[in-house]
Amino acid sequence: MDRTAAGRADVDATGHEKTQVVIVGSGFGALAAAKTLTKSKTPFVLISETTEHLFQPLLYQVATGVLSAGEIAPPIRNILQKFPDADVRLGRVVEVNAEDNTIVYEASGQRHTLGYRSLIAATGATQAYFGRDEFAEVTYKLKTVEDAELLRKQILRCFEEAHTTTDALTRKNLLSFVVVGAGATGVELAGQIKELARRYFAMAINNISAEEVTVTMVEGAGVALPAFGGKLSEYTQKSLEKSGVEVVLNTMVTAIDEHGVTVSSIPTKEEKRIDAETVIWSAGVRANDFAAVLGAATGCESDRAGRLLINPDLTVGGFANVYAVGDMTSLNGLPGQSPVAMQGGRHAAKIVNGKRKAGTPFKYMDKGSMSIISRFSAVVRVGKKIEFKGTIAWFMWLAVHVMYMVGFRNRYVAVMSWFGSFIGHRRPHFHYTQEPVKIEAAPPVLEKEPELAHSA
Ligand SMILES: Cc1cc2nc3c(=O)[nH]c(=O)nc-3n(C[C@H](O)[C@H](O)[C@H](O)COP(=O)(O)OP(=O)(O)OC[C@H]3O[C@@H](n4cnc5c(N)ncnc54)[C@H](O)[C@@H]3O)c2cc1C
């Protein structure tokens, strides 16, 4: 066999490339698997459709100008460059032939076939619209770097245009924001936009006051942060309301257009229109498209959100050398959170490199859950009983997120940026240039014709 120019794969007699392990994705699950394989010097090819390792929990800070995208999304190639057994490729895996141990990926306008001994898939999740895909056209979301940058641009556009428009209704709509969903992302964004209004825009733009800016968070369940429940959900709601967010519970969004949403109360069926120039959708997730490809190739069933119903050892369908981890999977009701993906990635890689016995069931070690609400306000649950809320929980959130950020420089820059934004009033990453638009010339004002004198 000849080694390919790319590095960690060999070409067999039939001209096909083959490697020991193919990892699909560059998120939390994939990186954890990759790092585990580097320890045992197991050659692998990591294929991802994005060049970066994205730290999704801090996306909302990119959307609200606290951090730059580069600080939370270092290139996966750079993270793995010091490991000679790692080969990183930018591509989209579109086919799996589990019977003959090959995948097909598209890159640089070509289709490539790559053989493997083991396959570890960690392709994550995307936004779910529950059969209303048209909502995607008129809402903002927060899943990728592009989403965060688009939302940041929109927030800034709204404040800039509200500053200059002379139309009162337009101004009101520009300063109205609706967040659909009161899960962690919805809560973070709602709290952060209100904070932006109060601690940045109201200070930077002299004719805008924080009170004018409305943020409405709409949730179908009866509590905010339903995954926490109890006192932590109550605290979240109170904390948001104290900061000026309107929390609308037990309510479904039934229609969305470019200028707002229609909501319907579940108990009373009463409908209401909320006008807003910005609607952010954070109401649900479903597995990425690749989950269906892998499911069909391995005979693995999926749940209603398209997540693969994997085996207890994280293998997929009837194939002992194919693993899936993280948000694209459903196992024992584990949450779609980064520690689940990371521990899953490590577990699969340890079986692959022989450090753990094949067939060992995955045991998730729950170190707790946390969610930030706004400045100095967060909730943390460790185990079933230990709960923290308020400032102490906020500092715990910061400490944990700094710890998990990749790269010393990024950690340092993030801490400095947090000082600037949370102690001071800085939002260094707001850049906005008005798109050149054709301004319609006002109709010429005709000089008033002299009135003809009417003779009686
Ligand atoms: C806004 C937001 C906030 C969050 N906050 C928290 C938090 O505070 N705490 C927490 O624990 N979790 C949080 N999460 C969830 C956490 O980020 C996910 O659980 C975690 O990212 C899942 O890791 P993963 O490896 O399964 O997928 P991901 O990290 O999503 O990675 C998926 C990867 O697969 C790649 N990919 C997809 N399809 C293909 C394909 N066909 N071919 C090649 N590559 C492909 C993508 O490019 C990406 O690199 C948050 C998520 C979001 C969106």
The ligand as a MOL file (V3000), in Angstrom:
LIG
                    3D

  0  0  0     0  0            999 V3000
M  V30 BEGIN CTAB
M  V30 COUNTS 53 58 0 0 0
M  V30 BEGIN ATOM
M  V30 1 C -26.5020 28.3520 20.9900 0
M  V30 2 C -26.1260 27.0630 21.7000 0
M  V30 3 C -25.7910 27.0940 23.0450 0
M  V30 4 C -25.4150 25.9090 23.7060 0
M  V30 5 N -25.0800 25.9750 25.0220 0
M  V30 6 C -24.6630 24.8640 25.6510 0
M  V30 7 C -24.2150 24.9320 27.0070 0
M  V30 8 O -24.2170 25.9970 27.6330 0
M  V30 9 N -23.7910 23.7660 27.5920 0
M  V30 10 C -23.7700 22.5860 26.9050 0
M  V30 11 O -23.3440 21.5770 27.4490 0
M  V30 12 N -24.1990 22.4940 25.6410 0
M  V30 13 C -24.6400 23.6000 24.9900 0
M  V30 14 N -25.0610 23.5160 23.6950 0
M  V30 15 C -25.1320 22.1950 23.0350 0
M  V30 16 C -23.7690 21.7330 22.5600 0
M  V30 17 O -23.1390 22.7390 21.8100 0
M  V30 18 C -23.9550 20.4680 21.7420 0
M  V30 19 O -24.5030 19.4930 22.5750 0
M  V30 20 C -22.6370 19.9540 21.1660 0
M  V30 21 O -22.1110 20.8940 20.2550 0
M  V30 22 C -22.8580 18.6360 20.4490 0
M  V30 23 O -21.6430 18.1820 19.9310 0
M  V30 24 P -21.6160 17.2620 18.6330 0
M  V30 25 O -20.2030 16.8440 18.4410 0
M  V30 26 O -22.6450 16.2220 18.7220 0
M  V30 27 O -22.0590 18.2150 17.4180 0
M  V30 28 P -21.5370 19.6280 16.9780 0
M  V30 29 O -20.6690 20.2500 17.9940 0
M  V30 30 O -22.7520 20.3900 16.5460 0
M  V30 31 O -20.6560 19.3140 15.7040 0
M  V30 32 C -21.2080 18.8330 14.5120 0
M  V30 33 C -20.1300 18.8540 13.4460 0
M  V30 34 O -20.4900 18.0310 12.3540 0
M  V30 35 C -20.1740 18.6780 11.1300 0
M  V30 36 N -21.0310 18.0750 10.0900 0
M  V30 37 C -22.3840 18.0260 10.0520 0
M  V30 38 N -22.7930 17.3030 8.9760 0
M  V30 39 C -21.6710 16.8810 8.3420 0
M  V30 40 C -21.4250 16.0910 7.1820 0
M  V30 41 N -22.4180 15.5420 6.4560 0
M  V30 42 N -20.1400 15.8830 6.8060 0
M  V30 43 C -19.1170 16.4050 7.5090 0
M  V30 44 N -19.2960 17.1520 8.6330 0
M  V30 45 C -20.5480 17.3760 9.0330 0
M  V30 46 C -20.4330 20.1500 11.4420 0
M  V30 47 O -19.7420 20.9830 10.5470 0
M  V30 48 C -19.8670 20.2400 12.8660 0
M  V30 49 O -18.4840 20.4150 12.8200 0
M  V30 50 C -25.4170 24.6830 23.0000 0
M  V30 51 C -25.7710 24.6540 21.6470 0
M  V30 52 C -26.1130 25.8310 21.0010 0
M  V30 53 C -26.4800 25.8010 19.5340 0
M  V30 END ATOM
M  V30 BEGIN BOND
M  V30 1 1 1 2
M  V30 2 1 2 3
M  V30 3 2 2 52
M  V30 4 2 3 4
M  V30 5 1 4 5
M  V30 6 1 4 50
M  V30 7 2 5 6
M  V30 8 1 6 7
M  V30 9 1 6 13
M  V30 10 2 7 8
M  V30 11 1 7 9
M  V30 12 1 9 10
M  V30 13 2 10 11
M  V30 14 1 10 12
M  V30 15 2 12 13
M  V30 16 1 13 14
M  V30 17 1 14 15
M  V30 18 1 14 50
M  V30 19 1 15 16
M  V30 20 1 16 17
M  V30 21 1 16 18
M  V30 22 1 18 19
M  V30 23 1 18 20
M  V30 24 1 20 21
M  V30 25 1 20 22
M  V30 26 1 22 23
M  V30 27 1 23 24
M  V30 28 2 24 25
M  V30 29 1 24 26
M  V30 30 1 24 27
M  V30 31 1 27 28
M  V30 32 2 28 29
M  V30 33 1 28 30
M  V30 34 1 28 31
M  V30 35 1 31 32
M  V30 36 1 32 33
M  V30 37 1 33 34
M  V30 38 1 33 48
M  V30 39 1 34 35
M  V30 40 1 35 36
M  V30 41 1 35 46
M  V30 42 1 36 37
M  V30 43 1 36 45
M  V30 44 2 37 38
M  V30 45 1 38 39
M  V30 46 1 39 40
M  V30 47 2 39 45
M  V30 48 1 40 41
M  V30 49 2 40 42
M  V30 50 1 42 43
M  V30 51 2 43 44
M  V30 52 1 44 45
M  V30 53 1 46 47
M  V30 54 1 46 48
M  V30 55 1 48 49
M  V30 56 2 50 51
M  V30 57 1 51 52
M  V30 58 1 52 53
M  V30 END BOND
M  V30 END CTAB
M  END
